[in-house]
Amino acid sequence: MIAVKNLTRRYGNFTAVDNISFQVEKGAIFGFVGPNGAGKTTTMRIMATLLAPTSGDIEIEGYSVLRSPKEIRKIIGYMPDFFGVYDDLRVYEYLEFYGEAAGCSIAEVRAAIPSLLELVGLPDRKEVFVNNLSRGMKQRLCLARALIHRPRVLILDEPASGLDPRARVELRNILKELQRMGHTIVISSHILAELAQLCTHIGLISNGRIYLCAPIDEALARMQGELVIEVGVLERREEARQWLLEQPGVGGVSISNRGMLEVLYTGGQEEQARLLAETAARFKLYSFTPTGNNLEELFMKITEEGNDEN
């Protein structure tokens, strides 16, 4: 679907993207993970045909950003990290303007607007001036703008930036629905916990270089060492604590302020699955949640390893 091939982008003596290669599968939500200045935005702008690479190429559905930019623009929807809006337009006027700019007929755009506003959670805002929308609503309107010409691929650069927690949850639900509808989504963020809840695949980038590109479960499985598993037991909590202490890989069990059993554990996913099954067979559980081995830890570990090699 998307193939990034030996991509490099330099600004004078500064290399923003350093000979990176990765692929995004059709139907995936690909999280482009990295700190500010890592090269995410530069790569996505090249992907959106807004910036030329110094060397290398990106192909989307077989079309090259160098040789076929017009064809690529027909199949992608791009939402930059700062997406300007025209405050003196009504919502429907804003979408009509950009729909026609994308090559759609006014009849096509007007027919699409009701379902599009329903999708992004703005069904009753059609006649509202853009200036009267909240920040979260403007972000959703910009997503609708990126979708107006029915692209198959979405490229979203920090779409949750500046949103409050409720608005971020609403945006995450919209993106999951778009995936169910068959869209391929590339989304960047430096908020790794959010991507862990959303993405099917991740690419870790730092200092312009890719350190890992894999399905998210496979990426997290690379983590070694201890993690904390929060176990919620409805009854016989002390008995469960004593039993857990005797299990292989358990280094300690404490009780949190919320009454959860916090299990210090060393083991992979298969061992966790076995521990869950055996614990559930003996005690009545209401939760079993690993809280370690997250994307933040994975990113720190991999980028530190990469820096050590330099």
N, C-alpha and C positions, 0 to 999 in steps of 0.2 A: 504493500500500500504506500508507505513512505520509506524511502531509502536515502539516508544521508551518507555521502561517499567522500571520504578524505577531505572534509570541508575545513577550509582555513579562511579567516578574515583578519586582515591587519589594518591598523590605523597608524600609518607612519612606522615607527619602530615598535609599536605596541601590538602584540598578537592577542586579539580578543577571543578567537576560536582557533584552536591549534590541531589541525589535521584529525578531526573527529569523524567517526563512522558509527552509525547505528540504524536500526530499522524499527518501524512502528507497524504492528499487524493491523489488518482490517478489523474494525469493530472494537479496538482497544481504547482504553482511557490511559494515555501515556503521560505520566507525571515527570516533568523535566525539573529536576531537583537541584538546587544549588544556592549559595549565598548571593547577595547582591554583587554584581560585577563578574559573575562566573562565566558569562557568555550565553546565557539563556536567551535574552532578548535579541541579541545579534543573530543567533541561529534561527530564531522564529521569524525575524524580519526577512532573512534570506529565504526561508521556507514560504513566506507570503509574497515573494517576488518584489519586495520593497527595497532590497539591498543586494548588491552583487557580491558574490564571494571573491576573495583574492585567488583562490584555487579550489578545486573540488566541485561538487555538484550535489543537488538534492533532486530526487525524482519522486513525484506523487502520481500514483496510478500510471506510471510509465512515462509521464511528461517531465521534462527537465526544466528547472527554473531558469536555466540559461537559454535554452532553445525554444521553449514553448510557454512563456510566461502568461500569455493570454488564455491558453487552455487551462492552466493551473488556476487562474483567478475565477474561472467558471465553477470549479469544483471545491474551492475552499471558502470558508468564512473566517475572517481574521478579526480578533478583538485585541487591540494593543493595551498596554498597561495604563495608558491615559487615552480615553476615548471621548473626544469632545462632542458636545451636543449643542444644538441650536435652541436656546431657551425660549425664543419667541415663536416657535412652531408648536402646534398641537401634536400629540403623539402620532396620530394617523398621518399627518402631513409629513412628519419626520420620516416615517417608514415609506411613504409614497415617494419622497424625494430620493432616498437611497435605493429603493427598489428599482426605480427607473434608471438611476445611475449605474446599477448593476446589470442593466440590459433587459429587465422584465417590462412587460407592458403594464400600463396603469390598471387595466382590467385584472391581470394576474395578481398584481400587488394588492388591490382592494379585496379580491377574493381570499387572499391568504392572511390578511391582517387579523381577522377575528380569531382564527385558530392559533395564530402565532402569539397573540396577546394572551390567550388562554394558557398556552404552553409556558410562558414566562411569568405567569401569575399577575398579569395586568389587564384582565378582561374588562374592567370597568373604568379604565383610564384612557380610552381611545380619544376622547374630546378634551382631555386635560392638557394644559400647556406644559411643556417639558420643564420649564422653570419651577413649576409647582410640585415636581416629583422629589421624593427623598433620594439620598445618595444610592441606597440599595435599589430603588425603582429605576433610577437612571442606568445603573449597571445592567439590570435586566432588560431595559429598553435597548441598550447597546448590544446585548446578546441577540435580541430579536432582529436588530439591524444586520448582524452578522449572518443570520439565518434567512433573511428575506428572499434570497435567490435560490434557496434549497440546496445548499452545498452538502457534499458528502463528508467533507473533512472540516473540522473546526480547529483553529489555532488560537488559543486563549492565553494571553500573557498577563499573569497576575490578576485574574478576574475578580478575586475576592479582596483585593487591596482596599483598605479603608472601610470595609463593611463591618457592621456589628455582628455579634454571634448569631442572631436570628437570621439576618440576611445571608450569612455564609451558609447556614444550614439549608435555607431555601434554594440558594444557587446550587449547592451540592445535589439536592434532589432533582433539580432541573437537568443537570448534566447526566445524572444516572438515567433519567427518562430519555434523553437524547441518545444515549448509548443503546438503550432498548429499542429505539427506533432505527438503529443501524448506523449511526454516525460514528466515525473515527475521530477521537478527540486528543489533541496534544495540549496539555495545560502546564504552565510553569508556576512555581511558587517557591518561596523560601520558608513557608510555614509547613513543615514536613508532616506534622500530625494530621493536618487536613487531607493531604494527599494520600496518606496511609488508609484513610477511610473511603477514599473515592477511586483510586487508580487500580487498574489491572496489571500495569507494567510501570517500571520506573527507569529513568536514566539519571545517574548522578554525575554532575559536572562541577568542576572547580578549576579556577585558573585557566579556563578555556579548553580543558581536557576532560574526556569522558573516562570515569573510573569504573562504572558498572552500568550495564543495560540488561535487564532481566525481568521476568514476571515478578510481581512484588513478593509472593510467597517464597519463591526461590531466592530472592535477594535477602529476605529476612532470615532464611534458613542458613545463610552463610555466617550469621553471628554465632560466636562461641561464648561459653562461660555462663555465669549465673544470671538468672532473671527472677523476678518476683511474680508469683501467681496468687491472685486474690481469689479465695474460695469462700463462697457464701453457703453456710450450713444452717438449715432451719431448726435443727434440734441436735442434742448430743455433741455440742461444739467442742467441749474439752476432750471427749473421747475421740473425736475426729482429729483433733490436734495431736494427741498422743499417737494415733495410728499413722498419721502422715509422717511423723518424725522417724518412724521405722522403715519408711519406703526408700528404695534406691534413688540416689540423686538429690534427696532432700537434705539441705544443710541446716535448716532451722525453721521453726514455725512460731509466729507471734500473732497476737490478736490486736487488730487496729482499733482506733477510737470509734470506728463505725461498726465494730463487731465482726469484721471480716478476718478470716484466717489468712495471714500473709506468709506464703511458703517460699523460702529461698531455695531455688531449684536449679540444677544443672542437667540439661538434657535437650535433645532435639524434639522435633514435632511428633515423631512416632512415640517417643517416650512420654511426652505430654499427653498424647491421646490415650495411651495405656493407663497413665495415672488417673486421668479423668474418668475412664470407664470403671476402674476399680474403686475409685472414691464414690462414684455415683451408685455403684452396686451395694455399698455399705451404709451410705448416709443420704439424707434427703437434701439435695443441693438446689440453690436458686441462681448461682452464678459460678463461673470458673474462668477467670480472666487473666491471661499473662499480661503484665504491665511493663516488662523489660523488653529488650530486643526490638526497640522501635526504630523508626527511620532516622531520628536524630543520632542515636548511637551508631547506627550503621554508617551514616554519612561521615561522622567524626572518625570512625575507625578506618574507613577506606581512604579518605582523603589524607589522614595522617600517614598511612602506609605509603600512599603515593608520594607525599612530600619527603618521606624518609629516603625514597629511592633517588631523589634528585641530588 
